[in-house]
Amino acid sequence: MQLRYVFSETGTGLRRNVSMSIALIVTIFVSLTLVGMGLLLNAQADKAQKYWGSKLQITVFLCNQNSKSEHCTAGEVTDEQRSAIEHVLKTHPDVASFYSQSKEQAFNTWKEIYVKQDKANQAVYSAITAADMQESYWITLKNPKELPEVESALQGMDGVSYVRDLRGVLKPIYFWFTTMKWGAYAIAVFLLIAAIAQVGNTIRLAVFARRKEIAIMRLVGASSTYIALPFLMETLVAALIGVGLAALALLAFMQFIIYDRLRPNSQVVQWINWSDAFASIAVIAVLGVLLTLIPTLFMTRKYLKV
């Protein structure tokens, strides 16, 4: 009989405050969706950093006849300079491996990437020969975080035209991942605060609507927990619906954006997967329940003192 009363009062409360319940569900849904998106963006940034970090290479371009670097005063790199550079690469503790690329190899790669795809400038490209290319060393690091040490060891050597790394290319990508992640978190925090306020307002109105019933229950000896149970159930139902909608939104994002569009069309990074999505859903599920139950417990203690 007691459980029947609790469920009956829960249904009655949801019908009485349908507009407030809908507003609470929408607020929870939007805020938890943004929290989940922030978690997914954080997972994506971590995967991108690990993926690119493991593949991060330093490219050391050697002097040729057209180099203008202060370390290319002799024109083409000499055998002695090349030997000195290789000695540094072989003995440096942070270098995992390296390989060289000749002028001919660089010329063939350049033709594959640029010449065949740009039909408008064939006359300009025809004047360039393999002799105009630069020899280079492609270096893989044991730890990408040690890149500055290796770069500084090579940058000032005679015969080195310049040293290139991918940090300049990847830095804007990391920046936007981080910006979107913290932007989603910031908006989510404001909405979570709004959801807590919404819970308090919902409880206040529900208690006011049932003030006579609550007074009678007090007179017959009903406990505070028994009186508060319907209110807890109302907010819990709203939380579960909001969590369910947020979970569906995250799953739809994974399926239609990540799996249908990004993963098949772009292999430049390791994309997030279903395990990351389910981990995010687990977090927002716990957060959604706590977001409603904890404020409800405080509010019922305050408003049920009749």
Secondary structure, DSSP 8 states (H G I E B T S, - for coil): -HHHHHHHHHHHHHHHTHHHHHHHHHHHHHHHHHHHHHHHHHHHHHHHHHHHHHH-EEEEEE--TT---TT-TTSS--HHHHHHHHHHHHH-TTEEEEEEE-HHHHHHHHIIIIITT-GGGHHHHHT--GGGS--EEEEEESSGGGHHHHHHHHHTSTTEEEEE-SHHHHHHHHHHHHHHHHHHHHHHHHHHHHHHHHHHHHHHHHHHHTHHHHHHHHHTT--HHHHHHHHHHHHHHHHHHHHHHHHHHHHHHIIIIIIIIIHHH--SS----HHHHHHHHHHHHHHHHHHHHHHHHHHHHHHT--
